Amino acid sequence: MIHEQAIIEEGAVIGNNVTIGPWTYISKNVVIGDDCHISANVVINGPTRMGKGNRIFQFASIGEDCQDLKYAGEPTELIIGDNNVFRESCTIHRGTIQDKGITQIGNNNLFMAYTHVAHDCMVGNNCILANNASIAGHVHVGDHAILGGMSGVHQFCHIGAHSFVAATSLVLKDIPPYVMASGNAAKPYGLNAEGLKRRGFTAETIRSIKQAYRKVYRQGLTVEVAMKEIKEGSENSRELQLFTDFIESSQRGIIR
C-alpha cells in the first residue's frame, strides 16, 4: 500500500507488495525491491538501488548526498541488499568518485536508531550497528560484525568478520576478524568466542583461532613473525586464512 500523501517522483521504480507511509519522499533514480516496508517521514534519494524485504523506520534518510567537502554532485550510488532493517533516524550516504562511487550494504543487517553509514562504506551481511554507532567514509565492515552503541570508526578502517566492538569505543585502526575491541582508542580484549559458538564454529576451529590470537597479541611477537608461525599450520583452514589475509592486507595497521 502506498499512502496518498507519500511523494514519489517520476522515474522511481517500486516493486510488488511495497508499503510506503505518509509524508515519505522518494526521488527519481530510486529502485525499491519487492516486499519492502517504508514508514512515514522517510527520505530516500538516489541513485539508490534496494533489494527485497527491507524495512525502514520513520525519519531515516537513505541515499543522501555525502558530507565529504570534495563531493560536487557527481552521480554516485547506494546499493542495498535484502532483508535489512533501518531503525529511526538512520543516515546512509552515497559514495564519492574519489573511491568507487558506491556505498554498499549487504543482506540481513540491523541498523539501530541514529546510526550513520558514511560515503563509500562497505557493510557485509548479518551485521549489527547498535544505537548511535557511526562509521566514517571508506570504512569496510565484515560479515557478522557487531558495533556497540555510540561507537565510532575512523575513516578507511576495516572491521573484520565476526568481530565485536564494545559500546562507546573509538576505532582508529583495523580490527582483525574474531577479535573483541574496546576503549578510546580501541584495544584488543580477547576473542569473540561466544559469537563464534553461536554461529556454529566447531570447538576445534575456535581452539585454532585462539592459538592464532595468542601469537598476535599475547606472546610478544612482531606481526610478521606471528603471521609466519600461524600460516605454517593453517594451510587447510579457511577460518585462519581469513584472519591472516586480513592482517597482511591491512593498510592502517591493526589494533594492538
Order of alpha helices (4+ residues) and beta strands (2+ residues): beta-beta-beta-beta-beta-beta-beta-beta-beta-beta-beta-beta-beta-beta-beta-beta-beta-beta-beta-beta-beta-beta-beta-beta-beta-beta-beta-alpha-alpha-alpha-alpha
